[in-house]
Amino acid sequence: MDGGNGTSDANGNKCSQSTVQQPGEVIRPVVSEGVVEDIIHKMYGLTVTDVKELPSYDDRNYYVKVEKQHSNPFIQELQPGGYLLKVINSKDSVYPQGLEAQHAFMKCLLKNGIQTQMIIPNIYGEEQSLEIMCSQTNIQGEFPKYLIDLRTFVPGQVIQKVPYTHQLLIQDGVLMARMACALKEFDHSFYKDRDILWSVTNVPLLTKYTFSLQHEAERNMIEDIVSAFNTEVVSKYQQLPKGYIHGDPNEQNILVSKVPGGEDNEISGILDFSDVANSYLVLDLAINIAYLMIDSDVTDQLDTPGYILAGYESIRQLTPVEWDVIFVCIAGRLAQSLTLGAHANFLEPENIYVLTTSKKGWPLLRKFWSQPRDSILSRWKKIIASCKPID
């Protein structure tokens, strides 16, 4: 699927695409009180009865419930579970094709049976628009505009909210592999040259952000991981399988729901496509493993990857080179999350969501990075061998 023809800014001008956030740059949207309700009524013909802001890193997300009556000719049936209004950060709002690309990515997953949100057209039949969300001008004396879209709200809970089980971790690995396979048919020109700070390939940039870390021991460990990443991962890029990846399949983007007629949880879907990239497949898996390790208490944190890998390899086998780099890639993502989280909090102290990883993340990274590499990989492969394949 290719829904784009190059990269243009919000005014239609062709431009080079550089979405790497610079140190000290604040990009989260500024949204005034009452604007969400007004925009949804004006652009979507819906009357909001309840609105709640949800945690988010760079964008802003609002869960809304609406009245039964509406004036949107493109809505055939209202969603009883409500909707999610997404307000895109100032950096990405420059590129409307980026949101179009996200929508195409979501449609590809839905086509292949992977549950996620559906896009709701506005009253003009458009899937996105550029809107003023703040009643105050910026330092240039202008009212900032942000891209917005409206999505269905997918029922269920994020995996972070439920107890992990070995079976749930295996199912998570299956989801990651199914997604990698489904995306073989996806393509969009927007992602050809896209580069974002949170890409694992930008682990080498972390040295620019370590000033946000309070302790010298933390800075030293991050620099050690960056050095290993440069030596052991970057040097193998040409040998790693490539494709489209989600880019942030973390514990707050993986959905679970109750098994029909039972009390057990099962993986049911995935959210948030802000970090989609055309990159190395192993990086998506490493990101997913890194975040699920942090909250895993059903087993030793260091064994958690084994169960995720067991599910993944039941669908898609890692190549020998992917096995060579996965340990450092996992460490790289943990290092990214901790360092960039500290930097985001440095810029915006009231946004405690950006510190979600830090409390458990630092002890885990110290423990993980101190392990002998070969013994850890051997440990994971034993777990894979002990797990029965699942449908």
TORGU-849328 format. One record per residue (C-alpha): chain; residue number from 1; x, z, y. Coordinates in pm, 1 decimal. Layout:
BEGIN
cadena=A | num=NUM | px=X | pz=Z | py=Y
...
This chain:
BEGIN
cadena=A | num=1 | px=0.0 | pz=0.0 | py=0.0
cadena=A | num=2 | px=141.6 | pz=-94.7 | py=335.4
cadena=A | num=3 | px=-64.9 | pz=-8.5 | py=639.2
cadena=A | num=4 | px=197.2 | pz=-56.6 | py=908.6
cadena=A | num=5 | px=403.2 | pz=-323.9 | py=1077.7
cadena=A | num=6 | px=694.0 | pz=-143.5 | py=1237.0
cadena=A | num=7 | px=710.3 | pz=155.4 | py=1471.4
cadena=A | num=8 | px=550.3 | pz=176.6 | py=1814.3
cadena=A | num=9 | px=489.9 | pz=463.0 | py=2053.5
cadena=A | num=10 | px=142.7 | pz=582.4 | py=2159.4
cadena=A | num=11 | px=132.5 | pz=313.4 | py=2428.3
cadena=A | num=12 | px=207.0 | pz=34.3 | py=2181.7
cadena=A | num=13 | px=569.7 | pz=-11.3 | py=2284.5
cadena=A | num=14 | px=823.3 | pz=-88.1 | py=2015.4
cadena=A | num=15 | px=1079.1 | pz=189.0 | py=1991.0
cadena=A | num=16 | px=1346.3 | pz=337.3 | py=1771.9
cadena=A | num=17 | px=1214.8 | pz=620.5 | py=1560.8
cadena=A | num=18 | px=1395.2 | pz=953.1 | py=1592.7
cadena=A | num=19 | px=1184.3 | pz=1249.9 | py=1490.5
cadena=A | num=20 | px=1462.9 | pz=1499.9 | py=1435.3
cadena=A | num=21 | px=1378.8 | pz=1808.5 | py=1638.6
cadena=A | num=22 | px=1671.7 | pz=1916.3 | py=1853.6
cadena=A | num=23 | px=1794.2 | pz=2276.7 | py=1884.1
cadena=A | num=24 | px=1579.9 | pz=2456.6 | py=2142.2
cadena=A | num=25 | px=1306.5 | pz=2189.9 | py=2147.2
cadena=A | num=26 | px=947.0 | pz=2323.1 | py=2128.7
cadena=A | num=27 | px=705.2 | pz=2066.2 | py=1981.1
cadena=A | num=28 | px=396.5 | pz=2264.8 | py=1872.0
cadena=A | num=29 | px=80.9 | pz=2151.8 | py=2051.5
cadena=A | num=30 | px=-63.8 | pz=2363.3 | py=2332.0
cadena=A | num=31 | px=-439.6 | pz=2394.0 | py=2272.7
cadena=A | num=32 | px=-669.7 | pz=2564.2 | py=2523.0
cadena=A | num=33 | px=-958.3 | pz=2787.6 | py=2418.5
cadena=A | num=34 | px=-1282.2 | pz=2597.4 | py=2355.2
cadena=A | num=35 | px=-1116.0 | pz=2255.6 | py=2339.2
cadena=A | num=36 | px=-1142.9 | pz=2227.7 | py=1959.1
cadena=A | num=37 | px=-1521.7 | pz=2266.0 | py=1972.7
cadena=A | num=38 | px=-1549.4 | pz=2019.5 | py=2261.7
cadena=A | num=39 | px=-1330.4 | pz=1752.4 | py=2100.9
cadena=A | num=40 | px=-1510.7 | pz=1770.4 | py=1766.3
cadena=A | num=41 | px=-1846.1 | pz=1731.0 | py=1940.3
cadena=A | num=42 | px=-1728.2 | pz=1450.4 | py=2169.1
cadena=A | num=43 | px=-1526.4 | pz=1252.6 | py=1913.6
cadena=A | num=44 | px=-1701.5 | pz=1330.3 | py=1584.1
cadena=A | num=45 | px=-2060.5 | pz=1400.9 | py=1682.9
cadena=A | num=46 | px=-2047.1 | pz=1740.6 | py=1513.5
cadena=A | num=47 | px=-2148.4 | pz=2076.6 | py=1657.3
cadena=A | num=48 | px=-1907.5 | pz=2354.2 | py=1562.2
cadena=A | num=49 | px=-2054.5 | pz=2687.3 | py=1452.6
cadena=A | num=50 | px=-1728.4 | pz=2854.7 | py=1354.4
cadena=A | num=51 | px=-1358.6 | pz=2779.5 | py=1411.2
cadena=A | num=52 | px=-1046.5 | pz=2946.3 | py=1272.8
cadena=A | num=53 | px=-684.9 | pz=2846.9 | py=1329.1
cadena=A | num=54 | px=-481.2 | pz=2824.5 | py=1007.8
cadena=A | num=55 | px=-107.0 | pz=2890.2 | py=975.6
cadena=A | num=56 | px=112.1 | pz=2589.8 | py=1052.5
cadena=A | num=57 | px=471.5 | pz=2514.6 | py=1141.5
cadena=A | num=58 | px=486.9 | pz=2231.6 | py=1394.1
cadena=A | num=59 | px=125.5 | pz=2109.1 | py=1410.3
cadena=A | num=60 | px=-193.6 | pz=2308.6 | py=1466.1
cadena=A | num=61 | px=-471.3 | pz=2319.4 | py=1206.1
cadena=A | num=62 | px=-827.1 | pz=2439.9 | py=1266.7
cadena=A | num=63 | px=-1082.9 | pz=2510.8 | py=996.5
cadena=A | num=64 | px=-1431.7 | pz=2444.9 | py=1130.5
cadena=A | num=65 | px=-1788.3 | pz=2479.4 | py=1009.0
cadena=A | num=66 | px=-2060.3 | pz=2267.0 | py=1167.6
cadena=A | num=67 | px=-2436.1 | pz=2243.8 | py=1209.2
cadena=A | num=68 | px=-2637.7 | pz=2024.5 | py=972.3
cadena=A | num=69 | px=-2745.8 | pz=1784.0 | py=1247.1
cadena=A | num=70 | px=-2488.8 | pz=1530.4 | py=1365.9
cadena=A | num=71 | px=-2462.7 | pz=1198.5 | py=1550.3
cadena=A | num=72 | px=-2176.1 | pz=1032.1 | py=1360.7
cadena=A | num=73 | px=-2290.3 | pz=705.5 | py=1198.1
cadena=A | num=74 | px=-1984.1 | pz=707.3 | py=970.5
cadena=A | num=75 | px=-2067.4 | pz=1039.4 | py=804.2
cadena=A | num=76 | px=-2304.4 | pz=980.4 | py=514.8
cadena=A | num=77 | px=-2310.2 | pz=1339.4 | py=394.9
cadena=A | num=78 | px=-2182.3 | pz=1658.6 | py=555.9
cadena=A | num=79 | px=-1915.4 | pz=1860.0 | py=377.5
cadena=A | num=80 | px=-2063.9 | pz=2201.3 | py=291.0
cadena=A | num=81 | px=-1715.9 | pz=2351.9 | py=273.4
cadena=A | num=82 | px=-1632.3 | pz=2252.2 | py=630.4
cadena=A | num=83 | px=-1359.0 | pz=2041.7 | py=788.5
cadena=A | num=84 | px=-1002.2 | pz=2066.7 | py=910.0
cadena=A | num=85 | px=-902.4 | pz=1938.2 | py=1255.2
cadena=A | num=86 | px=-532.6 | pz=1855.0 | py=1264.3
cadena=A | num=87 | px=-351.6 | pz=1843.1 | py=1600.1
cadena=A | num=88 | px=-17.3 | pz=1668.8 | py=1560.3
cadena=A | num=89 | px=298.3 | pz=1800.7 | py=1727.9
cadena=A | num=90 | px=433.9 | pz=1633.8 | py=2041.5
cadena=A | num=91 | px=723.1 | pz=1469.1 | py=1856.8
cadena=A | num=92 | px=504.1 | pz=1293.5 | py=1599.3
cadena=A | num=93 | px=221.0 | pz=1223.5 | py=1846.5
cadena=A | num=94 | px=445.9 | pz=954.9 | py=1998.9
cadena=A | num=95 | px=405.9 | pz=752.5 | py=1676.7
cadena=A | num=96 | px=39.6 | pz=683.6 | py=1588.6
cadena=A | num=97 | px=153.2 | pz=477.9 | py=1291.4
cadena=A | num=98 | px=289.2 | pz=798.9 | py=1142.3
cadena=A | num=99 | px=-58.2 | pz=945.1 | py=1109.2
cadena=A | num=100 | px=-186.6 | pz=611.9 | py=978.2
cadena=A | num=101 | px=90.1 | pz=626.1 | py=717.0
cadena=A | num=102 | px=-12.1 | pz=980.2 | py=617.4
cadena=A | num=103 | px=-367.5 | pz=859.0 | py=566.0
cadena=A | num=104 | px=-247.3 | pz=574.2 | py=344.6
cadena=A | num=105 | px=-37.4 | pz=820.8 | py=142.9
cadena=A | num=106 | px=-340.4 | pz=1046.3 | py=89.2
cadena=A | num=107 | px=-555.1 | pz=752.3 | py=-20.2
cadena=A | num=108 | px=-291.2 | pz=652.5 | py=-276.0
cadena=A | num=109 | px=-298.3 | pz=1001.7 | py=-429.1
cadena=A | num=110 | px=-679.7 | pz=1005.4 | py=-439.2
cadena=A | num=111 | px=-680.8 | pz=663.3 | py=-604.7
cadena=A | num=112 | px=-457.3 | pz=804.2 | py=-878.1
cadena=A | num=113 | px=-671.2 | pz=1110.2 | py=-944.5
cadena=A | num=114 | px=-468.6 | pz=1364.2 | py=-743.8
cadena=A | num=115 | px=-703.0 | pz=1571.3 | py=-531.0
cadena=A | num=116 | px=-640.8 | pz=1602.4 | py=-159.9
cadena=A | num=117 | px=-828.1 | pz=1571.5 | py=168.9
cadena=A | num=118 | px=-1030.5 | pz=1269.5 | py=279.0
cadena=A | num=119 | px=-1016.8 | pz=1141.1 | py=637.3
cadena=A | num=120 | px=-1337.6 | pz=1151.5 | py=843.3
cadena=A | num=121 | px=-1383.6 | pz=863.9 | py=1093.2
cadena=A | num=122 | px=-1484.2 | pz=955.8 | py=1447.5
cadena=A | num=123 | px=-1797.0 | pz=814.6 | py=1614.6
cadena=A | num=124 | px=-1605.1 | pz=495.4 | py=1694.0
cadena=A | num=125 | px=-1504.2 | pz=445.4 | py=1329.2
cadena=A | num=126 | px=-1141.9 | pz=538.3 | py=1401.2
cadena=A | num=127 | px=-937.5 | pz=769.2 | py=1178.0
cadena=A | num=128 | px=-728.3 | pz=913.6 | py=1461.8
cadena=A | num=129 | px=-720.8 | pz=940.1 | py=1840.4
cadena=A | num=130 | px=-494.3 | pz=1062.6 | py=2119.1
cadena=A | num=131 | px=-654.1 | pz=1352.0 | py=2306.6
cadena=A | num=132 | px=-588.7 | pz=1602.7 | py=2586.1
cadena=A | num=133 | px=-602.8 | pz=1946.0 | py=2421.6
cadena=A | num=134 | px=-480.2 | pz=2164.3 | py=2707.4
cadena=A | num=135 | px=-632.2 | pz=2236.9 | py=3050.3
cadena=A | num=136 | px=-289.8 | pz=2291.9 | py=3208.5
cadena=A | num=137 | px=-31.1 | pz=2032.0 | py=3302.8
cadena=A | num=138 | px=320.6 | pz=2026.3 | py=3159.8
cadena=A | num=139 | px=644.6 | pz=2041.6 | py=3360.1
cadena=A | num=140 | px=605.5 | pz=1669.8 | py=3438.5
cadena=A | num=141 | px=269.1 | pz=1745.1 | py=3600.5
cadena=A | num=142 | px=82.0 | pz=1562.4 | py=3322.8
cadena=A | num=143 | px=-184.2 | pz=1672.8 | py=3076.5
cadena=A | num=144 | px=-13.2 | pz=1645.3 | py=2736.3
cadena=A | num=145 | px=-190.4 | pz=1433.9 | py=2475.6
cadena=A | num=146 | px=-174.6 | pz=1486.8 | py=2100.6
cadena=A | num=147 | px=-285.3 | pz=1279.3 | py=1804.9
cadena=A | num=148 | px=-574.5 | pz=1434.2 | py=1612.8
cadena=A | num=149 | px=-766.1 | pz=1362.0 | py=1295.3
cadena=A | num=150 | px=-1047.9 | pz=1530.7 | py=1102.6
cadena=A | num=151 | px=-1019.6 | pz=1590.9 | py=729.3
cadena=A | num=152 | px=-1238.0 | pz=1733.9 | py=458.5
cadena=A | num=153 | px=-1156.9 | pz=2092.1 | py=370.2
cadena=A | num=154 | px=-1061.8 | pz=2102.0 | py=2.6
cadena=A | num=155 | px=-1195.3 | pz=2413.8 | py=-174.0
cadena=A | num=156 | px=-968.3 | pz=2643.1 | py=-368.1
cadena=A | num=157 | px=-674.9 | pz=2866.5 | py=-285.6
cadena=A | num=158 | px=-311.5 | pz=2795.2 | py=-220.6
cadena=A | num=159 | px=-95.2 | pz=2888.7 | py=-515.8
cadena=A | num=160 | px=73.7 | pz=3165.2 | py=-316.3
cadena=A | num=161 | px=-253.8 | pz=3362.8 | py=-323.9
cadena=A | num=162 | px=-285.2 | pz=3386.2 | py=-702.7
cadena=A | num=163 | px=-69.3 | pz=3544.5 | py=-974.8
cadena=A | num=164 | px=175.5 | pz=3295.8 | py=-1119.0
cadena=A | num=165 | px=170.0 | pz=3238.0 | py=-1493.6
cadena=A | num=166 | px=404.9 | pz=3033.0 | py=-1709.2
cadena=A | num=167 | px=121.8 | pz=2785.0 | py=-1766.4
cadena=A | num=168 | px=53.4 | pz=2753.3 | py=-1393.3
cadena=A | num=169 | px=422.1 | pz=2684.3 | py=-1326.3
cadena=A | num=170 | px=422.6 | pz=2419.4 | py=-1599.8
cadena=A | num=171 | px=111.1 | pz=2259.6 | py=-1447.5
cadena=A | num=172 | px=284.0 | pz=2260.1 | py=-1110.8
cadena=A | num=173 | px=570.3 | pz=2062.6 | py=-1261.0
cadena=A | num=174 | px=320.6 | pz=1818.0 | py=-1411.7
cadena=A | num=175 | px=164.3 | pz=1766.6 | py=-1067.4
cadena=A | num=176 | px=504.1 | pz=1691.9 | py=-915.6
cadena=A | num=177 | px=581.1 | pz=1432.9 | py=-1183.8
cadena=A | num=178 | px=233.4 | pz=1276.2 | py=-1164.8
cadena=A | num=179 | px=276.8 | pz=1240.5 | py=-791.1
cadena=A | num=180 | px=618.2 | pz=1075.1 | py=-834.0
cadena=A | num=181 | px=465.9 | pz=826.0 | py=-1077.5
cadena=A | num=182 | px=155.6 | pz=757.9 | py=-864.7
cadena=A | num=183 | px=367.0 | pz=682.6 | py=-559.5
cadena=A | num=184 | px=550.1 | pz=397.7 | py=-730.8
cadena=A | num=185 | px=271.0 | pz=172.9 | py=-599.2
cadena=A | num=186 | px=285.8 | pz=311.6 | py=-244.4
cadena=A | num=187 | px=469.0 | pz=158.9 | py=48.9
cadena=A | num=188 | px=444.5 | pz=185.0 | py=426.0
cadena=A | num=189 | px=684.3 | pz=45.7 | py=684.4
cadena=A | num=190 | px=659.9 | pz=359.6 | py=901.4
cadena=A | num=191 | px=876.5 | pz=547.4 | py=652.6
cadena=A | num=192 | px=1150.1 | pz=282.7 | py=636.7
cadena=A | num=193 | px=1375.1 | pz=444.9 | py=898.2
cadena=A | num=194 | px=1203.9 | pz=781.7 | py=945.3
cadena=A | num=195 | px=1431.8 | pz=1082.1 | py=973.9
cadena=A | num=196 | px=1300.0 | pz=1435.3 | py=1021.4
cadena=A | num=197 | px=1484.9 | pz=1762.9 | py=1052.9
cadena=A | num=198 | px=1318.9 | pz=1910.5 | py=743.9
cadena=A | num=199 | px=1437.1 | pz=1634.8 | py=512.9
cadena=A | num=200 | px=1668.6 | pz=1785.9 | py=252.1
cadena=A | num=201 | px=1909.1 | pz=1504.4 | py=333.8
cadena=A | num=202 | px=1956.4 | pz=1685.6 | py=666.1
cadena=A | num=203 | px=2097.7 | pz=2000.2 | py=507.0
cadena=A | num=204 | px=2434.4 | pz=1903.4 | py=666.4
cadena=A | num=205 | px=2276.2 | pz=1957.2 | py=1011.2
cadena=A | num=206 | px=2213.9 | pz=2326.7 | py=945.7
cadena=A | num=207 | px=2546.3 | pz=2424.7 | py=1100.2
cadena=A | num=208 | px=2391.7 | pz=2338.2 | py=1440.2
cadena=A | num=209 | px=2123.3 | pz=2602.4 | py=1390.1
cadena=A | num=210 | px=2311.5 | pz=2894.0 | py=1236.1
cadena=A | num=211 | px=2343.7 | pz=3055.0 | py=1581.4
cadena=A | num=212 | px=1985.1 | pz=3175.2 | py=1519.9
cadena=A | num=213 | px=2099.1 | pz=3387.6 | py=1223.6
cadena=A | num=214 | px=2174.1 | pz=3752.1 | py=1296.5
cadena=A | num=215 | px=2437.4 | pz=3826.8 | py=1032.6
cadena=A | num=216 | px=2777.2 | pz=3670.3 | py=977.7
cadena=A | num=217 | px=2738.2 | pz=3690.5 | py=598.6
cadena=A | num=218 | px=2425.7 | pz=3474.5 | py=624.1
cadena=A | num=219 | px=2601.2 | pz=3218.6 | py=842.4
cadena=A | num=220 | px=2894.1 | pz=3203.1 | py=601.3
cadena=A | num=221 | px=2668.7 | pz=3147.3 | py=299.7
cadena=A | num=222 | px=2476.9 | pz=2869.3 | py=474.9
cadena=A | num=223 | px=2802.8 | pz=2698.6 | py=569.2
cadena=A | num=224 | px=2920.5 | pz=2727.2 | py=207.0
cadena=A | num=225 | px=2599.4 | pz=2563.7 | py=82.3
cadena=A | num=226 | px=2629.7 | pz=2285.8 | py=341.0
cadena=A | num=227 | px=2986.1 | pz=2219.8 | py=224.4
cadena=A | num=228 | px=2875.1 | pz=2202.1 | py=-140.1
cadena=A | num=229 | px=2585.1 | pz=1972.6 | py=-47.7
cadena=A | num=230 | px=2819.7 | pz=1732.9 | py=131.2
cadena=A | num=231 | px=3062.2 | pz=1729.8 | py=-159.0
cadena=A | num=232 | px=2826.9 | pz=1728.5 | py=-458.2
cadena=A | num=233 | px=2501.2 | pz=1569.9 | py=-342.0
cadena=A | num=234 | px=2572.8 | pz=1328.9 | py=-56.4
cadena=A | num=235 | px=2847.0 | pz=1168.3 | py=-262.5
cadena=A | num=236 | px=2591.3 | pz=1086.4 | py=-536.9
cadena=A | num=237 | px=2314.8 | pz=936.7 | py=-320.6
cadena=A | num=238 | px=2376.1 | pz=586.5 | py=-453.1
cadena=A | num=239 | px=2314.6 | pz=706.1 | py=-809.9
cadena=A | num=240 | px=1991.6 | pz=899.3 | py=-746.7
cadena=A | num=241 | px=1648.1 | pz=742.3 | py=-813.8
cadena=A | num=242 | px=1455.0 | pz=680.0 | py=-491.0
cadena=A | num=243 | px=1088.0 | pz=658.9 | py=-404.8
cadena=A | num=244 | px=823.0 | pz=814.2 | py=-184.7
cadena=A | num=245 | px=804.8 | pz=1191.5 | py=-182.8
cadena=A | num=246 | px=563.1 | pz=1447.7 | py=-39.3
cadena=A | num=247 | px=847.6 | pz=1620.9 | py=142.4
cadena=A | num=248 | px=707.1 | pz=1974.7 | py=150.5
cadena=A | num=249 | px=528.1 | pz=2070.3 | py=-174.9
cadena=A | num=250 | px=560.0 | pz=2441.5 | py=-102.4
cadena=A | num=251 | px=357.5 | pz=2743.0 | py=-213.8
cadena=A | num=252 | px=111.6 | pz=2699.4 | py=73.2
cadena=A | num=253 | px=47.9 | pz=2329.7 | py=7.6
cadena=A | num=254 | px=-28.2 | pz=2343.4 | py=-366.4
cadena=A | num=255 | px=-396.2 | pz=2413.3 | py=-439.2
cadena=A | num=256 | px=-538.4 | pz=2602.3 | py=-736.1
cadena=A | num=257 | px=-894.9 | pz=2665.6 | py=-853.4
cadena=A | num=258 | px=-1064.4 | pz=2850.6 | py=-1135.8
cadena=A | num=259 | px=-1086.1 | pz=2678.1 | py=-1471.9
cadena=A | num=260 | px=-1455.6 | pz=2581.6 | py=-1517.7
cadena=A | num=261 | px=-1630.8 | pz=2865.5 | py=-1697.2
cadena=A | num=262 | px=-1321.0 | pz=3084.2 | py=-1701.5
cadena=A | num=263 | px=-1109.0 | pz=3324.4 | py=-1499.7
cadena=A | num=264 | px=-774.1 | pz=3146.3 | py=-1529.1
cadena=A | num=265 | px=-637.4 | pz=2937.3 | py=-1242.3
cadena=A | num=266 | px=-526.1 | pz=2577.3 | py=-1269.1
cadena=A | num=267 | px=-347.6 | pz=2340.2 | py=-1031.8
cadena=A | num=268 | px=-611.3 | pz=2136.2 | py=-851.2
cadena=A | num=269 | px=-455.5 | pz=1949.0 | py=-558.8
cadena=A | num=270 | px=-203.7 | pz=1920.2 | py=-277.8
cadena=A | num=271 | px=-213.4 | pz=1931.6 | py=104.6
cadena=A | num=272 | px=-6.5 | pz=1854.5 | py=416.4
cadena=A | num=273 | px=167.5 | pz=1519.1 | py=442.9
cadena=A | num=274 | px=365.8 | pz=1568.7 | py=762.6
cadena=A | num=275 | px=703.2 | pz=1537.2 | py=588.5
cadena=A | num=276 | px=644.9 | pz=1235.4 | py=363.6
cadena=A | num=277 | px=958.7 | pz=1026.7 | py=323.0
cadena=A | num=278 | px=1113.3 | pz=744.5 | py=127.8
cadena=A | num=279 | px=1391.0 | pz=947.0 | py=-27.9
cadena=A | num=280 | px=1537.8 | pz=1078.9 | py=-352.3
cadena=A | num=281 | px=1282.8 | pz=1192.5 | py=-611.1
cadena=A | num=282 | px=1481.2 | pz=1497.6 | py=-714.3
cadena=A | num=283 | px=1451.5 | pz=1640.3 | py=-362.0
cadena=A | num=284 | px=1073.5 | pz=1683.7 | py=-387.6
cadena=A | num=285 | px=1118.7 | pz=1872.4 | py=-712.0
cadena=A | num=286 | px=1393.7 | pz=2087.7 | py=-560.8
cadena=A | num=287 | px=1174.6 | pz=2175.7 | py=-261.5
cadena=A | num=288 | px=886.8 | pz=2273.5 | py=-487.0
cadena=A | num=289 | px=1108.4 | pz=2486.0 | py=-711.6
cadena=A | num=290 | px=1274.6 | pz=2660.3 | py=-418.5
cadena=A | num=291 | px=947.5 | pz=2785.6 | py=-270.1
cadena=A | num=292 | px=781.8 | pz=2883.2 | py=-597.3
cadena=A | num=293 | px=1089.6 | pz=3081.1 | py=-699.2
cadena=A | num=294 | px=1047.1 | pz=3301.5 | py=-392.2
cadena=A | num=295 | px=705.0 | pz=3436.0 | py=-489.4
cadena=A | num=296 | px=739.4 | pz=3425.7 | py=-867.3
cadena=A | num=297 | px=705.2 | pz=3763.2 | py=-1037.9
cadena=A | num=298 | px=566.1 | pz=3653.9 | py=-1374.7
cadena=A | num=299 | px=922.9 | pz=3599.5 | py=-1490.2
cadena=A | num=300 | px=1276.2 | pz=3634.2 | py=-1359.9
cadena=A | num=301 | px=1297.0 | pz=3425.5 | py=-1042.7
cadena=A | num=302 | px=1593.5 | pz=3241.2 | py=-1191.5
cadena=A | num=303 | px=1378.6 | pz=3134.7 | py=-1490.0
cadena=A | num=304 | px=1095.8 | pz=2996.7 | py=-1274.6
cadena=A | num=305 | px=1262.2 | pz=2653.3 | py=-1239.7
cadena=A | num=306 | px=1272.3 | pz=2621.5 | py=-1618.6
cadena=A | num=307 | px=893.3 | pz=2631.4 | py=-1650.3
cadena=A | num=308 | px=839.5 | pz=2390.7 | py=-1359.5
cadena=A | num=309 | px=1098.1 | pz=2155.1 | py=-1508.3
cadena=A | num=310 | px=925.8 | pz=2178.1 | py=-1848.3
cadena=A | num=311 | px=605.6 | pz=2043.6 | py=-1695.6
cadena=A | num=312 | px=789.8 | pz=1781.7 | py=-1493.1
cadena=A | num=313 | px=989.5 | pz=1648.9 | py=-1788.3
cadena=A | num=314 | px=673.8 | pz=1616.8 | py=-1999.3
cadena=A | num=315 | px=586.7 | pz=1327.3 | py=-1761.8
cadena=A | num=316 | px=916.2 | pz=1211.7 | py=-1611.1
cadena=A | num=317 | px=1267.7 | pz=1279.1 | py=-1743.2
cadena=A | num=318 | px=1540.0 | pz=1371.3 | py=-1495.9
cadena=A | num=319 | px=1845.4 | pz=1146.5 | py=-1504.6
cadena=A | num=320 | px=2187.7 | pz=1300.9 | py=-1577.0
cadena=A | num=321 | px=2282.6 | pz=1268.1 | py=-1208.5
cadena=A | num=322 | px=1960.8 | pz=1442.6 | py=-1102.5
cadena=A | num=323 | px=2054.1 | pz=1729.2 | py=-1335.1
cadena=A | num=324 | px=2398.8 | pz=1735.5 | py=-1171.7
cadena=A | num=325 | px=2260.2 | pz=1786.7 | py=-820.1
cadena=A | num=326 | px=1939.5 | pz=1985.5 | py=-862.2
cadena=A | num=327 | px=2100.6 | pz=2331.0 | py=-835.7
cadena=A | num=328 | px=2264.3 | pz=2254.5 | py=-499.7
cadena=A | num=329 | px=1948.5 | pz=2077.3 | py=-378.0
cadena=A | num=330 | px=1740.8 | pz=2389.3 | py=-448.9
cadena=A | num=331 | px=1995.4 | pz=2604.9 | py=-265.7
cadena=A | num=332 | px=1995.8 | pz=2352.4 | py=19.0
cadena=A | num=333 | px=1620.8 | pz=2378.1 | py=64.4
cadena=A | num=334 | px=1629.4 | pz=2758.6 | py=60.1
cadena=A | num=335 | px=1906.5 | pz=2742.5 | py=319.6
cadena=A | num=336 | px=1698.8 | pz=2504.3 | py=531.7
cadena=A | num=337 | px=1387.0 | pz=2717.3 | py=518.7
cadena=A | num=338 | px=1571.3 | pz=3035.0 | py=614.0
cadena=A | num=339 | px=1786.1 | pz=2883.0 | py=887.7
cadena=A | num=340 | px=1521.5 | pz=2664.1 | py=1049.6
cadena=A | num=341 | px=1266.2 | pz=2943.6 | py=1017.1
cadena=A | num=342 | px=1497.0 | pz=3174.4 | py=1210.4
cadena=A | num=343 | px=1549.2 | pz=2902.9 | py=1471.2
cadena=A | num=344 | px=1174.6 | pz=2840.7 | py=1510.1
cadena=A | num=345 | px=1115.0 | pz=3214.1 | py=1553.2
cadena=A | num=346 | px=1397.1 | pz=3223.5 | py=1808.7
cadena=A | num=347 | px=1205.4 | pz=2961.7 | py=2010.3
cadena=A | num=348 | px=858.0 | pz=3103.5 | py=1951.7
cadena=A | num=349 | px=876.3 | pz=3476.1 | py=1858.3
cadena=A | num=350 | px=497.5 | pz=3509.7 | py=1830.6
cadena=A | num=351 | px=482.2 | pz=3251.2 | py=1547.1
cadena=A | num=352 | px=557.4 | pz=3482.2 | py=1254.8
cadena=A | num=353 | px=441.6 | pz=3216.1 | py=1006.5
cadena=A | num=354 | px=784.0 | pz=3054.2 | py=1039.7
cadena=A | num=355 | px=941.6 | pz=3368.1 | py=889.6
cadena=A | num=356 | px=728.2 | pz=3352.1 | py=572.7
cadena=A | num=357 | px=1029.6 | pz=3277.2 | py=355.2
cadena=A | num=358 | px=1278.3 | pz=3522.5 | py=503.2
cadena=A | num=359 | px=1183.2 | pz=3858.9 | py=351.1
cadena=A | num=360 | px=1219.0 | pz=3746.3 | py=-10.7
cadena=A | num=361 | px=1419.4 | pz=3432.1 | py=59.7
cadena=A | num=362 | px=1749.6 | pz=3585.3 | py=165.3
cadena=A | num=363 | px=1782.3 | pz=3814.0 | py=-140.2
cadena=A | num=364 | px=1686.5 | pz=3521.7 | py=-365.3
cadena=A | num=365 | px=1936.2 | pz=3283.0 | py=-207.0
cadena=A | num=366 | px=2218.3 | pz=3537.5 | py=-239.0
cadena=A | num=367 | px=2128.9 | pz=3593.9 | py=-605.1
cadena=A | num=368 | px=2080.9 | pz=3223.5 | py=-680.5
cadena=A | num=369 | px=2396.5 | pz=3101.3 | py=-508.5
cadena=A | num=370 | px=2613.4 | pz=3355.8 | py=-690.6
cadena=A | num=371 | px=2513.0 | pz=3226.9 | py=-1036.4
cadena=A | num=372 | px=2745.6 | pz=3019.3 | py=-1254.3
cadena=A | num=373 | px=2601.4 | pz=2669.2 | py=-1235.1
cadena=A | num=374 | px=2641.4 | pz=2569.0 | py=-1600.9
cadena=A | num=375 | px=2481.1 | pz=2885.8 | py=-1736.4
cadena=A | num=376 | px=2177.0 | pz=2846.3 | py=-1508.3
cadena=A | num=377 | px=2121.5 | pz=2483.7 | py=-1613.5
cadena=A | num=378 | px=2159.3 | pz=2583.2 | py=-1977.9
cadena=A | num=379 | px=1905.1 | pz=2861.6 | py=-1924.3
cadena=A | num=380 | px=1652.6 | pz=2616.4 | py=-1780.1
cadena=A | num=381 | px=1702.2 | pz=2365.6 | py=-2061.3
cadena=A | num=382 | px=1634.3 | pz=2637.8 | py=-2320.9
cadena=A | num=383 | px=1305.4 | pz=2717.6 | py=-2147.8
cadena=A | num=384 | px=1213.5 | pz=2347.3 | py=-2146.0
cadena=A | num=385 | px=1282.7 | pz=2325.8 | py=-2519.4
cadena=A | num=386 | px=1066.7 | pz=2632.5 | py=-2586.6
cadena=A | num=387 | px=762.6 | pz=2505.9 | py=-2396.5
cadena=A | num=388 | px=496.3 | pz=2302.6 | py=-2572.4
cadena=A | num=389 | px=402.1 | pz=1973.4 | py=-2404.6
cadena=A | num=390 | px=69.0 | pz=1991.5 | py=-2219.5
cadena=A | num=391 | px=-189.4 | pz=1723.5 | py=-2152.1
